[in-house]
Amino acid sequence: MEDAQPYSPTLPSLQPRESVPASPLTSANPAFRMVQERLAHRCAVCGRMPAKEIPVRRQIGMLFVRSTVYSSALLCREHGVKYARWFLIRTCIQGWWGVISFFVNFIAIATDLAAIAQYRRLAPPEGAEVVRASEERPRVGTLIWVILGIIAVCVLAADIVIARSS
């Protein structure tokens, strides 16, 4: 057997290229930077301005474990309030169902309330909104979760009252 040497391909030598003239659409162009900065502050849902990225938090309490969902998106006032409110409602329903989760849930609620307040301080969105087909239908899923959460809290309260009176 011959001594095997590792294969190493040889690349052809490259000739130096002439410098390419700078395109007017580069980050060095101040007009391009201004347009890029304006586009960077647009809502991720509708494309309107002003938009801001504010973190929200959702707590999911289970009997012995818990889960926390962190999220943030660049949203305008209208969509930011909806998004933070959706997280707040889910936290109020799903966040209490554990020993540790009961106490941590207050932090998640405070975070979501602060996010709603920050989104409400934004100026009203300007520009034309892009309408998507998925937003045309009403969302009834959130209402169902609220009703189920209220029923669960009532059943739990009734169970505690019955257990103490026995």
Protein Blocks (a to p, Z undefined) as FASTA:
>chain_A
ZZddddddddddddddddddddfkbfklmklmmmmmmmmmccfklopacddddddddddd
dfkbccdddddddddfklmmmmmmmmmmmmmmmmmncfklmmmmmmmmmmmmmmmmmmmm
pccdedjddddfklmpccfklmmmmmmmmmmmmmmmmmmmmmmmZZ
